[in-house]
Structures are given as structure tokens and as C-alpha cells.
């Protein structure tokens, strides 16, 4: 069972690293639901809000 626990921890670590890298690539964000977007949109694909703003670094 230890092998499966070790693999599970490694998969979770990898998943978190991928999510962080993906978040770092976002260029826009919905002000209403906080969804990160990777291209400019007229409205949020998640909630339909028109409050999409560009992220500035």
C-alpha cells in the first residue's frame, strides 16, 4: 500500500505544479467569478459576466 500512497503524493505534487504554471500564463481574469483566462474575451466563459479585465504585471 505504501507504493500507492507514494505515487498518489507524487501525482498530487505534479498536479499542483502544473496548475501554478498554468495560472502564471493567464492574461485576463473575470472580476465576478475570479476565473483566469488565457485570451481576451468579451464575456467570461464560466459565468457570462462582461467584467473581464487584463492582468498587468
GIJODA-V174133 format. One record per backbone hydrogen bond with DSSP energy under -0.5 kcal/mol. CO is the residue of the C=O (numbers start at 1). NH is the residue of the N-H. E is the energy in kcal/mol with one decimal. If there is no record, write none. Layout:
# GIJODA-V174133
co/nh/e
CO/NH/E
CO/NH/E
This chain:
# GIJODA-V174133
co/nh/e
1/5/-2.0
2/6/-2.4
3/7/-2.4
4/8/-2.4
5/9/-2.2
6/10/-2.1
7/11/-2.6
8/12/-2.2
9/13/-2.3
10/14/-2.3
11/15/-2.6
12/16/-2.2
13/17/-2.1
14/18/-2.4
15/19/-2.4
16/20/-2.1
17/21/-2.2
18/22/-2.4
19/23/-2.5
20/24/-1.9
21/25/-0.7
22/25/-1.0
23/26/-1.0
27/55/-2.8
28/37/-3.3
29/53/-2.9
30/34/-1.5
35/30/-2.3
37/27/-2.0
37/28/-2.1
44/48/-1.8
49/44/-3.1
50/52/-1.1
51/31/-3.3
51/53/-0.6
53/29/-2.6
